[in-house]
């Protein structure tokens, strides 16, 4: 399956297409793979001490942007980089009932800086339900605070 990512006002931005091979990823997609155990195994295999020290400690922050996109709420997440952090974030967004319609994922040194364009189950921005954005922000901060 090939997904054409939306640009949401990012003129000139040409993201790489995401190609999902159902046969290759079916244990994960079907829930047959214990992803938590697999990530823990990878974390144990790849020790944290391999990277040089950063100039400063990465911090956890979650920002909501309701103005930039007319079609989706943008959630920017900053957190310490470690194996499985993207999965933690996306699992929490899914648990909150949100659809990620686009994502810009990056690592700057020891910090992840990810932006998720999200909509609720009805296809609306989070502003459609008063307090919804702050609820999602609080949930993400709670999960990410466990990383530090």
HELIX and SHEET records of a PDB file:
HELIX    1   1 UNK A   22  UNK A   29  1                                   8    
HELIX    2   2 UNK A   35  UNK A   45  1                                  11    
HELIX    3   3 UNK A   48  UNK A   50  5                                   3    
HELIX    4   4 UNK A   85  UNK A   95  1                                  11    
HELIX    5   5 UNK A  126  UNK A  128  5                                   3    
HELIX    6   6 UNK A  132  UNK A  145  1                                  14    
SHEET    1   A 2 UNK A   2  UNK A   3  0                                        
SHEET    2   A 2 UNK A  18  UNK A  19 -1                                        
SHEET    1   B 4 UNK A  61  UNK A  65  0                                        
SHEET    2   B 4 UNK A  73  UNK A  80 -1                                        
SHEET    3   B 4 UNK A 111  UNK A 119 -1                                        
SHEET    4   B 4 UNK A  99  UNK A 108 -1                                        
END                                                                             
